[in-house]
């Protein structure tokens, strides 16, 4: 008898905080937009929905729990996909602001950036000339002198709160040093297997998007964590699909969504998150890989279940 095919977890990051509304008319902004986009992504094959919120009027990222409350229950009622709430928010926010939704709603899964880092978004000013809202240009320009702050104390605080609430983490590793930071917290017993490591490639300030960068990240994670982790690939911008395909062929799970790239092909905007999910699912199927269901994702990541959240 043949071996069972590996199950691949597809995460969809629906809106994020990097891209701005003027860059794409398809970027979800309002709670209604986010709900519709999340459910479309789940129907297309995503087993995890990574969620941020935006001000419904301006599209500016917000961590106000009152805004999250307008879409979290509606999404949960309509899909069994795992809901993953950001603790990253926006690089312009304080750690206290960024933590509010995860501490309020106690999700199964939350993201956690594994270190402080430069976060350069200003090159997008060369690609997009016109902005509807003043905050869009301002945020991009300010990223020349911006450090996304997640100190060891910040990470420890987030881990302790998550552990108390039964929330597990998507450990976002933007560079090799972030893997060593994670290993430090594993050694201290604050981060526990199975680890869900999201390797992030192609953002200015983090590791690049060359195939060798991906291999270096994998070799290091294998050496530090052995078989105690689930690996996932996030390629920013143009590298989204190519890196996801390369990673999946070598054992990784994958992440797509308009947070990470607003494109579906060179020069062609993605009309929806669901379009990106369908495209990566076609690639995975072509590699003879099976797409994990939400319950299979929960089992692989040892999540507490949708009945034990606060929304």
C-alpha positions in Angstrom: 0.0 0.0 0.0 1.2 3.5 -0.8 1.9 6.1 1.9 -0.8 8.7 2.6 -0.2 12.0 0.9 1.1 14.8 3.1 -1.6 17.3 4.2 -0.6 21.0 3.5 -2.1 23.8 5.6 -3.1 26.8 3.5 -3.2 30.1 5.4 -4.8 33.1 3.9 -3.9 36.6 5.3 -6.9 38.6 4.2 -6.0 42.3 4.5 -3.0 43.0 6.8 -1.4 46.4 7.5 1.2 46.7 4.7 -0.8 47.5 1.6 -3.0 50.6 1.5 -6.5 51.0 0.0 -5.2 53.1 -2.9 -2.9 50.3 -4.1 -5.8 48.0 -5.0 -9.6 48.3 -5.1 -9.8 44.7 -4.0 -8.1 45.1 -0.6 -10.7 44.4 2.1 -11.3 47.4 4.3 -14.7 47.3 6.1 -15.9 44.5 8.4 -18.2 43.4 5.6 -15.3 43.3 3.1 -13.2 41.3 5.6 -16.0 38.9 6.4 -16.8 38.3 2.7 -13.1 37.9 1.8 -12.4 35.5 4.7 -15.3 33.3 3.8 -14.4 33.2 0.2 -10.8 32.2 1.0 -12.1 29.4 3.3 -14.4 28.1 0.6 -11.5 28.1 -1.8 -9.4 25.9 0.4 -7.8 28.0 3.2 -7.9 26.2 6.5 -6.5 29.1 8.5 -7.6 32.8 8.2 -5.1 35.3 9.4 -7.0 38.5 10.3 -6.3 42.2 10.8 -8.8 45.0 11.0 -9.0 48.4 9.4 -10.8 51.7 10.0 -13.9 51.3 7.9 -13.8 54.9 6.8 -10.1 55.3 5.9 -8.7 51.8 5.7 -6.0 52.6 8.2 -5.0 49.6 10.3 -6.6 49.4 13.7 -6.3 47.0 16.7 -9.6 48.3 18.2 -11.4 45.2 19.5 -14.7 46.9 18.7 -13.8 46.7 15.0 -12.7 43.0 15.2 -16.0 42.2 17.0 -17.9 43.3 13.9 -16.4 40.4 11.8 -15.0 37.7 14.1 -18.3 36.2 15.2 -19.8 36.3 11.7 -16.8 34.5 10.2 -16.8 31.9 13.0 -20.5 31.2 12.5 -20.1 30.6 8.8 -16.9 28.5 8.5 -15.0 26.0 10.6 -11.7 27.5 9.4 -9.1 28.3 12.1 -9.2 32.1 13.0 -5.7 33.5 13.6 -5.6 37.0 15.1 -2.6 39.3 14.6 -0.5 40.5 17.4 1.6 42.4 14.8 -1.1 44.9 14.0 1.0 47.6 12.3 4.6 48.5 12.8 3.5 52.0 13.8 1.6 50.7 16.9 2.7 50.1 20.4 3.0 46.5 21.8 0.1 47.2 24.1 -2.1 48.3 21.2 -1.1 45.3 19.1 -2.0 42.8 21.9 -5.6 44.0 22.5 -7.5 41.8 20.1 -5.7 38.5 21.0 -6.1 39.2 24.7 -9.7 40.1 24.3 -10.8 37.3 22.0 -8.5 34.4 23.1 -8.2 32.8 19.6 -7.0 29.3 18.8 -4.0 30.9 17.0 -2.3 34.3 16.9 0.7 35.6 15.0 3.9 36.5 16.8 6.8 38.4 15.1 10.0 36.9 16.7 12.1 40.0 16.9 12.5 43.7 16.5 13.5 44.7 13.0 13.7 47.5 10.4 10.5 47.4 8.4 11.0 49.3 5.1 7.8 49.9 3.1 8.9 53.2 1.6 10.0 51.7 -1.8 6.3 51.3 -2.6 6.2 55.1 -2.9 8.1 54.6 -6.2 5.4 52.2 -7.5 2.3 54.0 -6.4 1.9 57.7 -7.2 -1.6 58.6 -6.0 -3.1 58.1 -2.6 -6.7 58.8 -1.5 -5.8 59.2 2.2 -3.0 61.2 3.7 -2.1 58.5 6.2 -1.1 56.1 3.3 1.8 58.2 2.0 2.7 59.2 5.6 3.0 55.6 6.8 5.1 54.5 3.9 7.4 57.5 4.2 7.8 57.0 8.0 9.0 53.5 7.4 12.4 54.8 6.4 13.0 55.5 10.1 10.8 52.7 11.6 11.7 49.8 13.9 9.1 47.2 14.5 9.6 46.6 18.2 9.3 43.1 19.6 11.9 42.8 22.4 12.6 39.7 24.4 10.4 41.1 27.1 7.6 41.9 24.6 7.8 38.3 23.2 7.8 36.8 26.7 4.7 38.9 27.7 2.8 37.8 24.6 3.8 34.1 25.1 2.7 34.1 28.7 -0.7 35.7 27.9 -1.2 33.3 25.0 -0.2 30.3 27.1 -2.7 31.3 29.9 -5.5 31.6 27.3 -4.7 28.4 25.4 -3.7 30.4 22.3 -0.9 28.9 20.2 1.2 30.9 17.8 2.2 31.4 14.2 5.8 32.3 14.8 6.7 34.8 12.1 10.4 34.5 11.4 11.7 37.3 9.1 15.4 36.4 9.5 17.7 33.6 10.7 18.1 35.3 14.0 14.4 35.0 14.7 14.8 31.2 14.6 17.4 31.5 17.3 15.1 33.8 19.3 12.4 31.1 19.1 14.8 28.4 20.2 15.6 30.5 23.2 12.0 30.6 24.2 11.7 26.8 23.5 14.6 26.2 25.9 12.9 28.3 28.6 9.6 26.3 28.2 7.6 29.3 27.0 7.2 28.0 23.4 6.1 24.4 23.0 6.0 21.9 20.2 4.5 21.5 17.7 5.8 24.9 16.6 4.1 26.6 13.7 7.0 28.5 12.0 6.0 31.0 9.3 9.2 31.9 7.4 8.8 35.3 5.8 10.8 36.3 2.8 11.2 39.4 0.7 10.4 42.3 3.1 13.0 45.1 3.3 14.7 44.6 6.7 14.3 40.8 6.7 15.8 37.9 4.8 15.6 38.1 1.0 13.5 36.0 -1.4 16.2 34.0 -3.2 15.7 30.2 -3.3 19.0 29.9 -1.3 17.5 32.1 1.4 14.6 29.6 1.7 17.0 26.7 2.0 19.1 28.5 4.6 16.0 29.1 6.7 15.0 25.4 6.4 18.4 24.1 7.2 18.6 26.2 10.3 15.1 25.3 11.5 15.8 21.6 11.0 19.0 21.9 13.0 17.3 23.8 15.8 13.9 22.1 16.0 14.2 18.7 14.3 10.8 17.2 13.8 9.1 19.4 16.4 7.8 22.0 14.0 5.4 22.6 11.2 7.0 24.9 8.5 5.2 27.4 6.4 6.3 29.8 3.7 5.3 33.4 3.2 6.7 35.1 0.1 6.0 38.8 0.0 5.0 40.4 -3.3 6.2 38.9 -6.5 7.8 35.9 -4.8 4.5 34.7 -3.2 3.6 31.8 -5.5 7.1 30.8 -6.6 8.5 30.5 -3.0 5.3 28.8 -1.8 5.7 26.2 -4.6 9.4 25.6 -3.8 8.7 25.3 -0.1 5.7 23.0 -0.5 7.9 20.7 -2.6 10.2 20.4 0.3 7.7 19.8 3.0 6.3 23.3 3.9 2.8 24.6 4.4 2.0 27.8 2.6 0.5 31.3 3.2 -1.1 33.6 0.6 -3.5 36.5 0.8 -3.7 40.2 0.0 -1.8 41.1 3.1 1.3 39.6 1.6 0.8 40.3 -2.1 -1.9 42.2 -4.0 -0.9 40.5 -7.2 -2.1 37.2 -8.9 0.5 37.4 -11.8 3.1 39.9 -13.0 1.3 43.3 -13.4 -2.1 41.8 -12.7 -3.9 42.6 -9.5 -5.6 39.7 -7.6 -9.4 40.3 -7.6 -9.8 38.5 -4.4 -8.1 36.5 -1.7 -10.0 33.5 -2.9 -8.2 33.8 -6.3 -4.8 33.5 -4.6 -6.0 30.5 -2.5 -7.4 28.7 -5.6 -4.1 29.3 -7.5 -1.9 27.9 -4.7 -4.3 25.0 -4.3 -3.9 24.2 -8.0 -0.1 24.3 -7.5 -0.3 22.0 -4.5 -2.6 19.5 -6.3 -0.1 19.5 -9.2 2.6 18.5 -6.8 0.3 15.5 -5.7 -0.2 17.1 -2.3 -3.5 17.2 -0.3 -5.0 20.3 1.2 -5.5 20.1 4.9 -9.0 20.6 6.2 -9.5 23.0 9.2 -9.8 20.0 11.6 -6.6 18.4 10.1 -4.8 21.8 10.6 -6.0 21.8 14.2 -4.6 18.3 14.8 -1.3 19.1 13.1 -0.9 22.3 15.3 -2.5 20.9 18.5 -5.0 23.8 18.7 -7.6 24.0 21.4 -10.6 24.1 19.1 -13.1 26.8 18.0 -15.5 26.2 21.0 -12.9 27.6 23.4 -12.5 31.1 22.1 -14.0 34.4 23.3 -16.1 35.4 20.3 
